[in-house]
Amino acid sequence: MLTDMPETFQKESSLDRFFNRAMGQALKLGFAPGYMRLLEVRGRKSGKTFTTPVNILDFQGKRWIVAARGETAWARNARAAGHITLRRGSRAESLMVRELTDADKPEIIKAFLDRFKSQVQRFFDVPAGSPPDAFRATASRTPVFELIAGS
């Protein structure tokens, strides 16, 4: 069981927390970029529902979420629960999540970084635009989930 965050986790700054709260409110009202959703997941220990804004990546005909900061609380909770809810305004979508193996992550991480570079480049040592093989080392510390309809 994890007691401390791995050294690859980048803690939210005060500005990040402010932005996430503001974006969460915007998402609740339905005002935010089309690729963003408010992720809701039940805490694996407390049972409380936690929320955080996430970017949804549409790639290879599937939808993905990536924990760019590394092993985050939402990623651990999603892994334990096996499902999440994505909200935008009054719309809610309940989804199953399937975590990818490290070998399957590089292409998805690359696509995520290429798509959302301005928001997430600071969390990756590998620059956007790099080939998928450059993300092999990053894969072990970056949770990636496929979103599956029908939970």
C-alpha positions, 0 to 999 in steps of 0.5 A: 500500500502506498503511504507517500507519493512517489517522487515522480508525483508533482504536488499541486501548487496553490495556483493549480488548486485555484485553477482546478477549483475554478475549472471544476465550477465552470464544468459544473455549469457546463462552461469549459473546453469541450475536451474537459470533464469533471471526474468523480470517483469514490475514495477507496478508504473514505468512501467520499466522492472526490472530483477533479477536472481532467482532459479527455483524449480521443485517440485510436477510436477510444477515449482515455484519461492520463494522470500527467502528475503521476500516481495521483489520488484520483488514479488510485481511487479509479483503479480501486473502484474500476469505474468513474463518473464524468460530468459536464453541466447537467450531463453525467456519464458513468464509465468503467476504467481499464488501466493500461499496462506499461507496454501499452502506454507510450503511444497514448502518453505521446498523443496526450502530451502532443494534444495538451502540451500547453497544460501538461508538458511541465509534468513530462521529461520528454518533449511533445513531438517525441517518438512513442519509444521516448515515453517508455521510461515515463510509462511506469510512473504515468497511470493511463486509463481507457474509458469504457461505456456501460458501468 
